[in-house]
Amino acid sequence: MISIPAQGTKARSLIKTISWRIVASFTTMIIVYIFTGKVLVAATVGLVEVIVKMALYYFHERVWNQV
């Protein structure tokens, strides 16, 4: 069984960040593909999005843990 770190820890925030980014970025790539019909454009947007939003979400999560 997978051991999930305790609530409020940095490790848990990182795991949540990664799992959410996989789902959200896949959704973004599908939407971009539907609008453009181009796999390369969809993959490029997905890659940029995953990097930027993963960093932003991690810091957002850490701020919320201070509230």
One Martini backbone bead per residue (centre of mass of N, CA, C, O) as a GRO file, in nm:
protein
   67
    1MET     BB    1   0.100   0.034   0.017
    2ILE     BB    2   0.054   0.369   0.011
    3SER     BB    3   0.228   0.636   0.160
    4ILE     BB    4   0.088   0.918   0.309
    5PRO     BB    5   0.149   1.202   0.413
    6ALA     BB    6   0.092   1.424   0.629
    7GLN     BB    7  -0.092   1.674   0.700
    8GLY     BB    8   0.083   1.976   0.595
    9THR     BB    9   0.308   1.874   0.433
   10LYS     BB   10   0.534   1.907   0.184
   11ALA     BB   11   0.502   1.626   0.056
   12ARG     BB   12   0.197   1.638   0.017
   13SER     BB   13   0.191   1.887  -0.163
   14LEU     BB   14   0.360   1.760  -0.389
   15ILE     BB   15   0.175   1.519  -0.456
   16LYS     BB   16  -0.077   1.686  -0.521
   17THR     BB   17   0.047   1.851  -0.746
   18ILE     BB   18   0.117   1.621  -0.941
   19SER     BB   19  -0.161   1.483  -0.968
   20TRP     BB   20  -0.314   1.734  -1.070
   21ARG     BB   21  -0.138   1.803  -1.319
   22ILE     BB   22  -0.201   1.556  -1.482
   23VAL     BB   23  -0.502   1.607  -1.516
   24ALA     BB   24  -0.502   1.908  -1.613
   25SER     BB   25  -0.304   1.879  -1.857
   26PHE     BB   26  -0.462   1.673  -2.016
   27THR     BB   27  -0.708   1.853  -2.053
   28THR     BB   28  -0.567   2.084  -2.202
   29MET     BB   29  -0.464   1.918  -2.444
   30ILE     BB   30  -0.742   1.839  -2.548
   31ILE     BB   31  -0.851   2.122  -2.597
   32VAL     BB   32  -0.630   2.218  -2.790
   33TYR     BB   33  -0.677   1.997  -2.999
   34ILE     BB   34  -0.969   2.066  -3.067
   35PHE     BB   35  -0.898   2.364  -3.169
   36THR     BB   36  -0.635   2.277  -3.366
   37GLY     BB   37  -0.545   1.968  -3.448
   38LYS     BB   38  -0.259   1.975  -3.281
   39VAL     BB   39  -0.029   1.794  -3.113
   40LEU     BB   40   0.215   1.985  -3.072
   41VAL     BB   41   0.061   2.218  -2.947
   42ALA     BB   42  -0.066   2.063  -2.713
   43ALA     BB   43   0.205   1.966  -2.587
   44THR     BB   44   0.333   2.243  -2.542
   45VAL     BB   45   0.118   2.363  -2.361
   46GLY     BB   46   0.128   2.137  -2.149
   47LEU     BB   47   0.423   2.177  -2.063
   48VAL     BB   48   0.409   2.468  -1.972
   49GLU     BB   49   0.175   2.437  -1.775
   50VAL     BB   50   0.296   2.228  -1.578
   51ILE     BB   51   0.530   2.400  -1.474
   52VAL     BB   52   0.386   2.660  -1.380
   53LYS     BB   53   0.144   2.535  -1.210
   54MET     BB   54   0.307   2.368  -1.011
   55ALA     BB   55   0.447   2.602  -0.871
   56LEU     BB   56   0.196   2.767  -0.793
   57TYR     BB   57   0.051   2.547  -0.625
   58TYR     BB   58   0.259   2.494  -0.410
   59PHE     BB   59   0.257   2.785  -0.291
   60HIS     BB   60  -0.043   2.793  -0.233
   61GLU     BB   61  -0.045   2.555  -0.035
   62ARG     BB   62   0.155   2.675   0.170
   63VAL     BB   63  -0.016   2.920   0.244
   64TRP     BB   64  -0.270   2.761   0.344
   65ASN     BB   65  -0.107   2.623   0.584
   66GLN     BB   66  -0.096   2.917   0.741
   67VAL     BB   67  -0.422   2.967   0.787
   0.00000   0.00000   0.00000
